[in-house]
């Protein structure tokens, strides 16, 4: 996986799938991905990469450790 830092939305989705998330599925204002009982809302597409702060919040919500993110 990429080092902990800015990541493109499509790369985020690809890496979440490797961890075991399914989706993204459309719903409401944001798409979401699912793994077991965890529902993780994915940011909408925008120009820049997803920054460290947002990535950190997404990983925390998805119960993904930084080590797990960087290992795969």
CHARMM internal coordinates of N, CA and C (Angstrom, degrees):
IC EDIT
DIST 1 N 1 CA 1.4362
DIST 1 CA 1 C 1.5144
ANGL 1 N 1 CA 1 C 108.50
DIST 1 C 2 N 1.2848
ANGL 1 CA 1 C 2 N 113.80
DIHE 1 N 1 CA 1 C 2 N 167.70
DIST 2 N 2 CA 1.4657
ANGL 1 C 2 N 2 CA 116.72
DIHE 1 CA 1 C 2 N 2 CA -179.39
DIST 2 CA 2 C 1.5263
ANGL 2 N 2 CA 2 C 110.25
DIHE 1 C 2 N 2 CA 2 C -72.11
DIST 2 C 3 N 1.3206
ANGL 2 CA 2 C 3 N 116.03
DIHE 2 N 2 CA 2 C 3 N 157.57
DIST 3 N 3 CA 1.4599
ANGL 2 C 3 N 3 CA 117.21
DIHE 2 CA 2 C 3 N 3 CA 172.45
DIST 3 CA 3 C 1.5187
ANGL 3 N 3 CA 3 C 109.20
DIHE 2 C 3 N 3 CA 3 C -63.36
DIST 3 C 4 N 1.3113
ANGL 3 CA 3 C 4 N 116.17
DIHE 3 N 3 CA 3 C 4 N 159.25
DIST 4 N 4 CA 1.4545
ANGL 3 C 4 N 4 CA 120.49
DIHE 3 CA 3 C 4 N 4 CA -179.02
DIST 4 CA 4 C 1.5206
ANGL 4 N 4 CA 4 C 108.41
DIHE 3 C 4 N 4 CA 4 C -65.71
DIST 4 C 5 N 1.3246
ANGL 4 CA 4 C 5 N 115.98
DIHE 4 N 4 CA 4 C 5 N 113.63
DIST 5 N 5 CA 1.4560
ANGL 4 C 5 N 5 CA 120.79
DIHE 4 CA 4 C 5 N 5 CA -179.68
DIST 5 CA 5 C 1.5088
ANGL 5 N 5 CA 5 C 109.78
DIHE 4 C 5 N 5 CA 5 C 172.55
DIST 5 C 6 N 1.3195
ANGL 5 CA 5 C 6 N 116.90
DIHE 5 N 5 CA 5 C 6 N -168.67
DIST 6 N 6 CA 1.4608
ANGL 5 C 6 N 6 CA 119.88
DIHE 5 CA 5 C 6 N 6 CA -178.28
DIST 6 CA 6 C 1.5324
ANGL 6 N 6 CA 6 C 111.69
DIHE 5 C 6 N 6 CA 6 C -55.20
DIST 6 C 7 N 1.3332
ANGL 6 CA 6 C 7 N 116.10
DIHE 6 N 6 CA 6 C 7 N 139.47
DIST 7 N 7 CA 1.4544
ANGL 6 C 7 N 7 CA 121.70
DIHE 6 CA 6 C 7 N 7 CA -178.05
DIST 7 CA 7 C 1.5306
ANGL 7 N 7 CA 7 C 108.94
DIHE 6 C 7 N 7 CA 7 C -143.60
DIST 7 C 8 N 1.3192
ANGL 7 CA 7 C 8 N 116.86
DIHE 7 N 7 CA 7 C 8 N 142.99
DIST 8 N 8 CA 1.4652
ANGL 7 C 8 N 8 CA 121.29
DIHE 7 CA 7 C 8 N 8 CA 176.26
DIST 8 CA 8 C 1.5223
ANGL 8 N 8 CA 8 C 109.59
DIHE 7 C 8 N 8 CA 8 C -71.07
DIST 8 C 9 N 1.3140
ANGL 8 CA 8 C 9 N 116.72
DIHE 8 N 8 CA 8 C 9 N 155.22
DIST 9 N 9 CA 1.4677
ANGL 8 C 9 N 9 CA 122.04
DIHE 8 CA 8 C 9 N 9 CA -178.50
DIST 9 CA 9 C 1.5224
ANGL 9 N 9 CA 9 C 111.33
DIHE 8 C 9 N 9 CA 9 C -60.30
DIST 9 C 10 N 1.3362
ANGL 9 CA 9 C 10 N 116.87
DIHE 9 N 9 CA 9 C 10 N -44.01
DIST 10 N 10 CA 1.4673
ANGL 9 C 10 N 10 CA 119.02
DIHE 9 CA 9 C 10 N 10 CA -178.44
DIST 10 CA 10 C 1.5186
ANGL 10 N 10 CA 10 C 111.43
DIHE 9 C 10 N 10 CA 10 C -66.38
DIST 10 C 11 N 1.3424
ANGL 10 CA 10 C 11 N 117.69
DIHE 10 N 10 CA 10 C 11 N -34.55
DIST 11 N 11 CA 1.4622
ANGL 10 C 11 N 11 CA 120.77
DIHE 10 CA 10 C 11 N 11 CA 176.44
DIST 11 CA 11 C 1.5326
ANGL 11 N 11 CA 11 C 110.73
DIHE 10 C 11 N 11 CA 11 C -69.43
DIST 11 C 12 N 1.3320
ANGL 11 CA 11 C 12 N 116.90
DIHE 11 N 11 CA 11 C 12 N -38.27
DIST 12 N 12 CA 1.4595
ANGL 11 C 12 N 12 CA 121.22
DIHE 11 CA 11 C 12 N 12 CA 176.47
DIST 12 CA 12 C 1.5233
ANGL 12 N 12 CA 12 C 109.87
DIHE 11 C 12 N 12 CA 12 C -58.61
DIST 12 C 13 N 1.3226
ANGL 12 CA 12 C 13 N 117.25
DIHE 12 N 12 CA 12 C 13 N -47.75
DIST 13 N 13 CA 1.4626
ANGL 12 C 13 N 13 CA 121.81
DIHE 12 CA 12 C 13 N 13 CA -179.72
DIST 13 CA 13 C 1.5314
ANGL 13 N 13 CA 13 C 110.44
DIHE 12 C 13 N 13 CA 13 C -62.40
DIST 13 C 14 N 1.3211
ANGL 13 CA 13 C 14 N 116.59
DIHE 13 N 13 CA 13 C 14 N -43.90
DIST 14 N 14 CA 1.4735
ANGL 13 C 14 N 14 CA 120.54
DIHE 13 CA 13 C 14 N 14 CA -179.10
DIST 14 CA 14 C 1.5279
ANGL 14 N 14 CA 14 C 110.93
DIHE 13 C 14 N 14 CA 14 C -61.70
DIST 14 C 15 N 1.3279
ANGL 14 CA 14 C 15 N 116.97
DIHE 14 N 14 CA 14 C 15 N -42.76
DIST 15 N 15 CA 1.4572
ANGL 14 C 15 N 15 CA 120.85
DIHE 14 CA 14 C 15 N 15 CA -178.88
DIST 15 CA 15 C 1.5306
ANGL 15 N 15 CA 15 C 111.86
DIHE 14 C 15 N 15 CA 15 C -71.74
DIST 15 C 16 N 1.3237
ANGL 15 CA 15 C 16 N 116.90
DIHE 15 N 15 CA 15 C 16 N -35.80
DIST 16 N 16 CA 1.4669
ANGL 15 C 16 N 16 CA 119.29
DIHE 15 CA 15 C 16 N 16 CA 176.19
DIST 16 CA 16 C 1.5264
ANGL 16 N 16 CA 16 C 111.14
DIHE 15 C 16 N 16 CA 16 C -64.44
DIST 16 C 17 N 1.3180
ANGL 16 CA 16 C 17 N 116.64
DIHE 16 N 16 CA 16 C 17 N -35.76
DIST 17 N 17 CA 1.4733
ANGL 16 C 17 N 17 CA 119.78
DIHE 16 CA 16 C 17 N 17 CA 176.39
DIST 17 CA 17 C 1.5283
ANGL 17 N 17 CA 17 C 110.73
DIHE 16 C 17 N 17 CA 17 C -64.26
DIST 17 C 18 N 1.3286
ANGL 17 CA 17 C 18 N 117.45
DIHE 17 N 17 CA 17 C 18 N -38.04
DIST 18 N 18 CA 1.4661
ANGL 17 C 18 N 18 CA 120.68
DIHE 17 CA 17 C 18 N 18 CA 178.07
DIST 18 CA 18 C 1.5275
ANGL 18 N 18 CA 18 C 111.04
DIHE 17 C 18 N 18 CA 18 C -63.81
DIST 18 C 19 N 1.3236
ANGL 18 CA 18 C 19 N 117.21
DIHE 18 N 18 CA 18 C 19 N -33.02
DIST 19 N 19 CA 1.4576
ANGL 18 C 19 N 19 CA 121.95
DIHE 18 CA 18 C 19 N 19 CA 179.71
DIST 19 CA 19 C 1.5280
ANGL 19 N 19 CA 19 C 111.08
DIHE 18 C 19 N 19 CA 19 C -74.83
DIST 19 C 20 N 1.3434
ANGL 19 CA 19 C 20 N 117.07
DIHE 19 N 19 CA 19 C 20 N -22.65
DIST 20 N 20 CA 1.4526
ANGL 19 C 20 N 20 CA 118.89
DIHE 19 CA 19 C 20 N 20 CA 178.13
DIST 20 CA 20 C 1.5163
ANGL 20 N 20 CA 20 C 115.08
DIHE 19 C 20 N 20 CA 20 C 126.89
DIST 20 C 21 N 1.3151
ANGL 20 CA 20 C 21 N 117.91
DIHE 20 N 20 CA 20 C 21 N 3.68
DIST 21 N 21 CA 1.4607
ANGL 20 C 21 N 21 CA 120.70
DIHE 20 CA 20 C 21 N 21 CA 177.61
DIST 21 CA 21 C 1.5211
ANGL 21 N 21 CA 21 C 109.96
DIHE 20 C 21 N 21 CA 21 C -79.01
DIST 21 C 22 N 1.3172
ANGL 21 CA 21 C 22 N 115.98
DIHE 21 N 21 CA 21 C 22 N 148.86
DIST 22 N 22 CA 1.4616
ANGL 21 C 22 N 22 CA 122.53
DIHE 21 CA 21 C 22 N 22 CA 176.28
DIST 22 CA 22 C 1.5186
ANGL 22 N 22 CA 22 C 108.56
DIHE 21 C 22 N 22 CA 22 C -111.82
DIST 22 C 23 N 1.3138
ANGL 22 CA 22 C 23 N 116.49
DIHE 22 N 22 CA 22 C 23 N 147.47
DIST 23 N 23 CA 1.4502
ANGL 22 C 23 N 23 CA 120.80
DIHE 22 CA 22 C 23 N 23 CA 178.40
DIST 23 CA 23 C 1.5130
ANGL 23 N 23 CA 23 C 109.26
DIHE 22 C 23 N 23 CA 23 C 122.72
DIST 23 C 24 N 1.2877
ANGL 23 CA 23 C 24 N 117.37
DIHE 23 N 23 CA 23 C 24 N -161.62
DIST 24 N 24 CA 1.4537
ANGL 23 C 24 N 24 CA 129.75
DIHE 23 CA 23 C 24 N 24 CA 12.31
DIST 24 CA 24 C 1.5290
ANGL 24 N 24 CA 24 C 112.54
DIHE 23 C 24 N 24 CA 24 C -81.43
DIST 24 C 25 N 1.3024
ANGL 24 CA 24 C 25 N 114.09
DIHE 24 N 24 CA 24 C 25 N 147.86
DIST 25 N 25 CA 1.4547
ANGL 24 C 25 N 25 CA 122.68
DIHE 24 CA 24 C 25 N 25 CA 176.80
DIST 25 CA 25 C 1.5253
ANGL 25 N 25 CA 25 C 107.73
DIHE 24 C 25 N 25 CA 25 C -110.47
DIST 25 C 26 N 1.3340
ANGL 25 CA 25 C 26 N 115.98
DIHE 25 N 25 CA 25 C 26 N 145.99
DIST 26 N 26 CA 1.4570
ANGL 25 C 26 N 26 CA 118.37
DIHE 25 CA 25 C 26 N 26 CA 178.99
DIST 26 CA 26 C 1.5187
ANGL 26 N 26 CA 26 C 108.97
DIHE 25 C 26 N 26 CA 26 C -81.98
DIST 26 C 27 N 1.3225
ANGL 26 CA 26 C 27 N 114.61
DIHE 26 N 26 CA 26 C 27 N 147.91
DIST 27 N 27 CA 1.4506
ANGL 26 C 27 N 27 CA 118.85
DIHE 26 CA 26 C 27 N 27 CA 178.19
DIST 27 CA 27 C 1.5084
ANGL 27 N 27 CA 27 C 110.88
DIHE 26 C 27 N 27 CA 27 C 179.62
DIST 27 C 28 N 1.2932
ANGL 27 CA 27 C 28 N 116.56
DIHE 27 N 27 CA 27 C 28 N 128.85
DIST 28 N 28 CA 1.4597
ANGL 27 C 28 N 28 CA 120.35
DIHE 27 CA 27 C 28 N 28 CA 177.74
DIST 28 CA 28 C 1.5109
ANGL 28 N 28 CA 28 C 112.14
DIHE 27 C 28 N 28 CA 28 C 59.29
DIST 28 C 29 N 1.3033
ANGL 28 CA 28 C 29 N 115.48
DIHE 28 N 28 CA 28 C 29 N -133.96
DIST 29 N 29 CA 1.4660
ANGL 28 C 29 N 29 CA 120.88
DIHE 28 CA 28 C 29 N 29 CA -178.54
DIST 29 CA 29 C 1.5219
ANGL 29 N 29 CA 29 C 113.04
DIHE 28 C 29 N 29 CA 29 C -87.91
DIST 29 C 30 N 1.3261
ANGL 29 CA 29 C 30 N 117.36
DIHE 29 N 29 CA 29 C 30 N -23.14
DIST 30 N 30 CA 1.4597
ANGL 29 C 30 N 30 CA 121.12
DIHE 29 CA 29 C 30 N 30 CA -177.00
DIST 30 CA 30 C 1.5183
ANGL 30 N 30 CA 30 C 110.40
DIHE 29 C 30 N 30 CA 30 C -131.01
DIST 30 C 31 N 1.3257
ANGL 30 CA 30 C 31 N 114.57
DIHE 30 N 30 CA 30 C 31 N 149.44
DIST 31 N 31 CA 1.4598
ANGL 30 C 31 N 31 CA 120.01
DIHE 30 CA 30 C 31 N 31 CA 172.48
DIST 31 CA 31 C 1.5221
ANGL 31 N 31 CA 31 C 107.49
DIHE 30 C 31 N 31 CA 31 C -71.88
DIST 31 C 32 N 1.3304
ANGL 31 CA 31 C 32 N 115.94
DIHE 31 N 31 CA 31 C 32 N 159.95
DIST 32 N 32 CA 1.4603
ANGL 31 C 32 N 32 CA 119.47
DIHE 31 CA 31 C 32 N 32 CA 178.74
DIST 32 CA 32 C 1.5067
ANGL 32 N 32 CA 32 C 110.16
DIHE 31 C 32 N 32 CA 32 C -141.02
DIST 32 C 33 N 1.3383
ANGL 32 CA 32 C 33 N 114.64
DIHE 32 N 32 CA 32 C 33 N 159.59
DIST 33 N 33 CA 1.4583
ANGL 32 C 33 N 33 CA 122.25
DIHE 32 CA 32 C 33 N 33 CA 176.39
DIST 33 CA 33 C 1.5221
ANGL 33 N 33 CA 33 C 107.42
DIHE 32 C 33 N 33 CA 33 C -125.51
DIST 33 C 34 N 1.3485
ANGL 33 CA 33 C 34 N 115.74
DIHE 33 N 33 CA 33 C 34 N 153.28
DIST 34 N 34 CA 1.4586
ANGL 33 C 34 N 34 CA 121.07
DIHE 33 CA 33 C 34 N 34 CA -173.47
DIST 34 CA 34 C 1.5216
ANGL 34 N 34 CA 34 C 110.08
DIHE 33 C 34 N 34 CA 34 C -128.96
DIST 34 C 35 N 1.3381
ANGL 34 CA 34 C 35 N 115.23
DIHE 34 N 34 CA 34 C 35 N 137.66
DIST 35 N 35 CA 1.4733
ANGL 34 C 35 N 35 CA 122.17
DIHE 34 CA 34 C 35 N 35 CA 170.26
DIST 35 CA 35 C 1.5188
ANGL 35 N 35 CA 35 C 106.24
DIHE 34 C 35 N 35 CA 35 C -140.44
DIST 35 C 36 N 1.3297
ANGL 35 CA 35 C 36 N 116.28
DIHE 35 N 35 CA 35 C 36 N 116.38
DIST 36 N 36 CA 1.4599
ANGL 35 C 36 N 36 CA 122.80
DIHE 35 CA 35 C 36 N 36 CA -175.45
DIST 36 CA 36 C 1.5259
ANGL 36 N 36 CA 36 C 109.68
DIHE 35 C 36 N 36 CA 36 C 53.28
DIST 36 C 37 N 1.3269
ANGL 36 CA 36 C 37 N 118.93
DIHE 36 N 36 CA 36 C 37 N -114.72
DIST 37 N 37 CA 1.4604
ANGL 36 C 37 N 37 CA 120.88
DIHE 36 CA 36 C 37 N 37 CA -179.21
DIST 37 CA 37 C 1.5249
ANGL 37 N 37 CA 37 C 112.42
DIHE 36 C 37 N 37 CA 37 C -103.68
DIST 37 C 38 N 1.3306
ANGL 37 CA 37 C 38 N 117.48
DIHE 37 N 37 CA 37 C 38 N 10.68
DIST 38 N 38 CA 1.4648
ANGL 37 C 38 N 38 CA 122.31
DIHE 37 CA 37 C 38 N 38 CA -178.95
DIST 38 CA 38 C 1.5231
ANGL 38 N 38 CA 38 C 109.57
DIHE 37 C 38 N 38 CA 38 C -97.04
DIST 38 C 39 N 1.3191
ANGL 38 CA 38 C 39 N 116.20
DIHE 38 N 38 CA 38 C 39 N 126.59
DIST 39 N 39 CA 1.4604
ANGL 38 C 39 N 39 CA 122.39
DIHE 38 CA 38 C 39 N 39 CA 175.48
DIST 39 CA 39 C 1.5206
ANGL 39 N 39 CA 39 C 107.10
DIHE 38 C 39 N 39 CA 39 C -112.29
DIST 39 C 40 N 1.3339
ANGL 39 CA 39 C 40 N 116.51
DIHE 39 N 39 CA 39 C 40 N 121.21
DIST 40 N 40 CA 1.4570
ANGL 39 C 40 N 40 CA 122.10
DIHE 39 CA 39 C 40 N 40 CA -176.30
DIST 40 CA 40 C 1.5222
ANGL 40 N 40 CA 40 C 108.84
DIHE 39 C 40 N 40 CA 40 C -116.68
DIST 40 C 41 N 1.3240
ANGL 40 CA 40 C 41 N 116.41
DIHE 40 N 40 CA 40 C 41 N 118.18
DIST 41 N 41 CA 1.4602
ANGL 40 C 41 N 41 CA 121.57
DIHE 40 CA 40 C 41 N 41 CA 179.00
DIST 41 CA 41 C 1.5228
ANGL 41 N 41 CA 41 C 108.93
DIHE 40 C 41 N 41 CA 41 C -80.52
DIST 41 C 42 N 1.3283
ANGL 41 CA 41 C 42 N 115.87
DIHE 41 N 41 CA 41 C 42 N 132.48
DIST 42 N 42 CA 1.4526
ANGL 41 C 42 N 42 CA 123.08
DIHE 41 CA 41 C 42 N 42 CA -176.12
DIST 42 CA 42 C 1.5262
ANGL 42 N 42 CA 42 C 109.01
DIHE 41 C 42 N 42 CA 42 C -100.62
DIST 42 C 43 N 1.3447
ANGL 42 CA 42 C 43 N 117.99
DIHE 42 N 42 CA 42 C 43 N 136.80
DIST 43 N 43 CA 1.4626
ANGL 42 C 43 N 43 CA 119.44
DIHE 42 CA 42 C 43 N 43 CA 178.10
DIST 43 CA 43 C 1.5282
ANGL 43 N 43 CA 43 C 111.48
DIHE 42 C 43 N 43 CA 43 C -61.92
DIST 43 C 44 N 1.3112
ANGL 43 CA 43 C 44 N 115.48
DIHE 43 N 43 CA 43 C 44 N 147.83
DIST 44 N 44 CA 1.4542
ANGL 43 C 44 N 44 CA 120.71
DIHE 43 CA 43 C 44 N 44 CA 176.25
DIST 44 CA 44 C 1.5295
ANGL 44 N 44 CA 44 C 109.55
DIHE 43 C 44 N 44 CA 44 C -68.11
DIST 44 C 45 N 1.3327
ANGL 44 CA 44 C 45 N 117.15
DIHE 44 N 44 CA 44 C 45 N 154.99
DIST 45 N 45 CA 1.4723
ANGL 44 C 45 N 45 CA 119.69
DIHE 44 CA 44 C 45 N 45 CA 178.82
DIST 45 CA 45 C 1.5312
ANGL 45 N 45 CA 45 C 110.72
DIHE 44 C 45 N 45 CA 45 C -61.36
DIST 45 C 46 N 1.3124
ANGL 45 CA 45 C 46 N 116.00
DIHE 45 N 45 CA 45 C 46 N 138.41
DIST 46 N 46 CA 1.4499
ANGL 45 C 46 N 46 CA 121.73
DIHE 45 CA 45 C 46 N 46 CA 173.76
DIST 46 CA 46 C 1.5174
ANGL 46 N 46 CA 46 C 108.41
DIHE 45 C 46 N 46 CA 46 C -148.89
DIST 46 C 47 N 1.2877
ANGL 46 CA 46 C 47 N 117.03
DIHE 46 N 46 CA 46 C 47 N 176.51
DIST 47 N 47 CA 1.4643
ANGL 46 C 47 N 47 CA 120.97
DIHE 46 CA 46 C 47 N 47 CA -171.61
DIST 47 CA 47 C 1.5224
ANGL 47 N 47 CA 47 C 114.60
DIHE 46 C 47 N 47 CA 47 C -60.30
DIST 47 C 48 N 1.3029
ANGL 47 CA 47 C 48 N 117.25
DIHE 47 N 47 CA 47 C 48 N -53.65
DIST 48 N 48 CA 1.4578
ANGL 47 C 48 N 48 CA 120.60
DIHE 47 CA 47 C 48 N 48 CA -172.72
DIST 48 CA 48 C 1.5159
ANGL 48 N 48 CA 48 C 113.66
DIHE 47 C 48 N 48 CA 48 C -87.17
DIST 48 C 49 N 1.3008
ANGL 48 CA 48 C 49 N 113.96
DIHE 48 N 48 CA 48 C 49 N 179.29
DIST 49 N 49 CA 1.4599
ANGL 48 C 49 N 49 CA 120.92
DIHE 48 CA 48 C 49 N 49 CA 177.35
DIST 49 CA 49 C 1.5295
ANGL 49 N 49 CA 49 C 109.71
DIHE 48 C 49 N 49 CA 49 C -77.86
DIST 49 C 50 N 1.3101
ANGL 49 CA 49 C 50 N 115.39
DIHE 49 N 49 CA 49 C 50 N 162.25
DIST 50 N 50 CA 1.4629
ANGL 49 C 50 N 50 CA 121.63
DIHE 49 CA 49 C 50 N 50 CA 175.43
DIST 50 CA 50 C 1.5267
ANGL 50 N 50 CA 50 C 106.63
DIHE 49 C 50 N 50 CA 50 C -78.06
DIST 50 C 51 N 1.3125
ANGL 50 CA 50 C 51 N 116.60
DIHE 50 N 50 CA 50 C 51 N 122.21
DIST 51 N 51 CA 1.4661
ANGL 50 C 51 N 51 CA 122.06
DIHE 50 CA 50 C 51 N 51 CA -174.44
DIST 51 CA 51 C 1.5173
ANGL 51 N 51 CA 51 C 113.21
DIHE 50 C 51 N 51 CA 51 C -75.39
DIST 51 C 52 N 1.3248
ANGL 51 CA 51 C 52 N 115.03
DIHE 51 N 51 CA 51 C 52 N 173.31
DIST 52 N 52 CA 1.4661
ANGL 51 C 52 N 52 CA 122.04
DIHE 51 CA 51 C 52 N 52 CA -178.44
DIST 52 CA 52 C 1.5250
ANGL 52 N 52 CA 52 C 112.53
DIHE 51 C 52 N 52 CA 52 C -59.26
DIST 52 C 53 N 1.3384
ANGL 52 CA 52 C 53 N 116.44
DIHE 52 N 52 CA 52 C 53 N -41.66
DIST 53 N 53 CA 1.4618
ANGL 52 C 53 N 53 CA 119.88
DIHE 52 CA 52 C 53 N 53 CA -176.52
DIST 53 CA 53 C 1.5199
ANGL 53 N 53 CA 53 C 111.32
DIHE 52 C 53 N 53 CA 53 C -64.11
DIST 53 C 54 N 1.3285
ANGL 53 CA 53 C 54 N 116.63
DIHE 53 N 53 CA 53 C 54 N -47.49
DIST 54 N 54 CA 1.4602
ANGL 53 C 54 N 54 CA 120.67
DIHE 53 CA 53 C 54 N 54 CA 179.69
DIST 54 CA 54 C 1.5223
ANGL 54 N 54 CA 54 C 110.58
DIHE 53 C 54 N 54 CA 54 C -67.38
DIST 54 C 55 N 1.3181
ANGL 54 CA 54 C 55 N 117.41
DIHE 54 N 54 CA 54 C 55 N -40.29
DIST 55 N 55 CA 1.4646
ANGL 54 C 55 N 55 CA 120.93
DIHE 54 CA 54 C 55 N 55 CA 177.62
DIST 55 CA 55 C 1.5220
ANGL 55 N 55 CA 55 C 110.07
DIHE 54 C 55 N 55 CA 55 C -60.37
DIST 55 C 56 N 1.3179
ANGL 55 CA 55 C 56 N 116.78
DIHE 55 N 55 CA 55 C 56 N -42.44
DIST 56 N 56 CA 1.4588
ANGL 55 C 56 N 56 CA 121.19
DIHE 55 CA 55 C 56 N 56 CA 178.67
DIST 56 CA 56 C 1.5298
ANGL 56 N 56 CA 56 C 111.00
DIHE 55 C 56 N 56 CA 56 C -60.16
DIST 56 C 57 N 1.3391
ANGL 56 CA 56 C 57 N 117.12
DIHE 56 N 56 CA 56 C 57 N -44.60
DIST 57 N 57 CA 1.4689
ANGL 56 C 57 N 57 CA 120.36
DIHE 56 CA 56 C 57 N 57 CA 178.81
DIST 57 CA 57 C 1.5220
ANGL 57 N 57 CA 57 C 111.56
DIHE 56 C 57 N 57 CA 57 C -65.01
DIST 57 C 58 N 1.3337
ANGL 57 CA 57 C 58 N 116.96
DIHE 57 N 57 CA 57 C 58 N -39.91
DIST 58 N 58 CA 1.4667
ANGL 57 C 58 N 58 CA 120.34
DIHE 57 CA 57 C 58 N 58 CA 179.37
DIST 58 CA 58 C 1.5234
ANGL 58 N 58 CA 58 C 111.17
DIHE 57 C 58 N 58 CA 58 C -64.03
DIST 58 C 59 N 1.3164
ANGL 58 CA 58 C 59 N 116.78
DIHE 58 N 58 CA 58 C 59 N -43.64
DIST 59 N 59 CA 1.4666
ANGL 58 C 59 N 59 CA 120.10
DIHE 58 CA 58 C 59 N 59 CA 179.95
DIST 59 CA 59 C 1.5247
ANGL 59 N 59 CA 59 C 110.85
DIHE 58 C 59 N 59 CA 59 C -65.17
DIST 59 C 60 N 1.3265
ANGL 59 CA 59 C 60 N 117.06
DIHE 59 N 59 CA 59 C 60 N -39.33
DIST 60 N 60 CA 1.4676
ANGL 59 C 60 N 60 CA 120.76
DIHE 59 CA 59 C 60 N 60 CA 178.27
DIST 60 CA 60 C 1.5312
ANGL 60 N 60 CA 60 C 110.14
DIHE 59 C 60 N 60 CA 60 C -63.87
DIST 60 C 61 N 1.3333
ANGL 60 CA 60 C 61 N 117.42
DIHE 60 N 60 CA 60 C 61 N -44.53
DIST 61 N 61 CA 1.4587
ANGL 60 C 61 N 61 CA 121.21
DIHE 60 CA 60 C 61 N 61 CA 179.55
DIST 61 CA 61 C 1.5227
ANGL 61 N 61 CA 61 C 111.47
DIHE 60 C 61 N 61 CA 61 C -65.31
DIST 61 C 62 N 1.3440
ANGL 61 CA 61 C 62 N 116.30
DIHE 61 N 61 CA 61 C 62 N -34.00
DIST 62 N 62 CA 1.4542
ANGL 61 C 62 N 62 CA 120.89
DIHE 61 CA 61 C 62 N 62 CA 179.88
DIST 62 CA 62 C 1.5186
ANGL 62 N 62 CA 62 C 113.56
DIHE 61 C 62 N 62 CA 62 C -85.46
DIST 62 C 63 N 1.3359
ANGL 62 CA 62 C 63 N 116.56
DIHE 62 N 62 CA 62 C 63 N 1.61
DIST 63 N 63 CA 1.4657
ANGL 62 C 63 N 63 CA 122.77
DIHE 62 CA 62 C 63 N 63 CA -178.62
DIST 63 CA 63 C 1.5258
ANGL 63 N 63 CA 63 C 111.27
DIHE 62 C 63 N 63 CA 63 C 56.16
DIST 63 C 64 N 1.3227
ANGL 63 CA 63 C 64 N 115.09
DIHE 63 N 63 CA 63 C 64 N 46.23
DIST 64 N 64 CA 1.4647
ANGL 63 C 64 N 64 CA 123.22
DIHE 63 CA 63 C 64 N 64 CA 179.23
DIST 64 CA 64 C 1.5200
ANGL 64 N 64 CA 64 C 106.91
DIHE 63 C 64 N 64 CA 64 C -113.79
DIST 64 C 65 N 1.3201
ANGL 64 CA 64 C 65 N 116.70
DIHE 64 N 64 CA 64 C 65 N 124.05
DIST 65 N 65 CA 1.4605
ANGL 64 C 65 N 65 CA 119.45
DIHE 64 CA 64 C 65 N 65 CA 179.00
DIST 65 CA 65 C 1.5330
ANGL 65 N 65 CA 65 C 109.34
DIHE 64 C 65 N 65 CA 65 C -77.53
DIST 65 C 66 N 1.2990
ANGL 65 CA 65 C 66 N 114.79
DIHE 65 N 65 CA 65 C 66 N 158.60
DIST 66 N 66 CA 1.4646
ANGL 65 C 66 N 66 CA 119.44
DIHE 65 CA 65 C 66 N 66 CA 178.70
DIST 66 CA 66 C 1.5243
ANGL 66 N 66 CA 66 C 109.88
DIHE 65 C 66 N 66 CA 66 C -62.34
DIST 66 C 67 N 1.3300
ANGL 66 CA 66 C 67 N 116.98
DIHE 66 N 66 CA 66 C 67 N -37.64
DIST 67 N 67 CA 1.4606
ANGL 66 C 67 N 67 CA 121.11
DIHE 66 CA 66 C 67 N 67 CA 178.78
DIST 67 CA 67 C 1.5337
ANGL 67 N 67 CA 67 C 110.71
DIHE 66 C 67 N 67 CA 67 C -63.53
DIST 67 C 68 N 1.3307
ANGL 67 CA 67 C 68 N 116.75
DIHE 67 N 67 CA 67 C 68 N -42.32
DIST 68 N 68 CA 1.4662
ANGL 67 C 68 N 68 CA 120.28
DIHE 67 CA 67 C 68 N 68 CA 178.64
DIST 68 CA 68 C 1.5233
ANGL 68 N 68 CA 68 C 110.17
DIHE 67 C 68 N 68 CA 68 C -63.28
DIST 68 C 69 N 1.3280
ANGL 68 CA 68 C 69 N 116.86
DIHE 68 N 68 CA 68 C 69 N -38.76
DIST 69 N 69 CA 1.4601
ANGL 68 C 69 N 69 CA 121.87
DIHE 68 CA 68 C 69 N 69 CA 179.60
DIST 69 CA 69 C 1.5222
ANGL 69 N 69 CA 69 C 110.94
DIHE 68 C 69 N 69 CA 69 C -63.42
DIST 69 C 70 N 1.3208
ANGL 69 CA 69 C 70 N 116.98
DIHE 69 N 69 CA 69 C 70 N -42.16
DIST 70 N 70 CA 1.4599
ANGL 69 C 70 N 70 CA 120.79
DIHE 69 CA 69 C 70 N 70 CA -175.60
DIST 70 CA 70 C 1.5256
ANGL 70 N 70 CA 70 C 113.76
DIHE 69 C 70 N 70 CA 70 C -84.43
DIST 70 C 71 N 1.3411
ANGL 70 CA 70 C 71 N 118.39
DIHE 70 N 70 CA 70 C 71 N -15.39
DIST 71 N 71 CA 1.4661
ANGL 70 C 71 N 71 CA 120.58
DIHE 70 CA 70 C 71 N 71 CA -176.14
DIST 71 CA 71 C 1.5211
ANGL 71 N 71 CA 71 C 113.80
DIHE 70 C 71 N 71 CA 71 C -79.45
DIST 71 C 72 N 1.3145
ANGL 71 CA 71 C 72 N 118.33
DIHE 71 N 71 CA 71 C 72 N -44.53
DIST 72 N 72 CA 1.4590
ANGL 71 C 72 N 72 CA 119.84
DIHE 71 CA 71 C 72 N 72 CA -173.80
DIST 72 CA 72 C 1.4736
ANGL 72 N 72 CA 72 C 114.14
DIHE 71 C 72 N 72 CA 72 C -65.60
END
COOR INIT
IC SEED 1 N 1 CA 1 C
IC BUILD
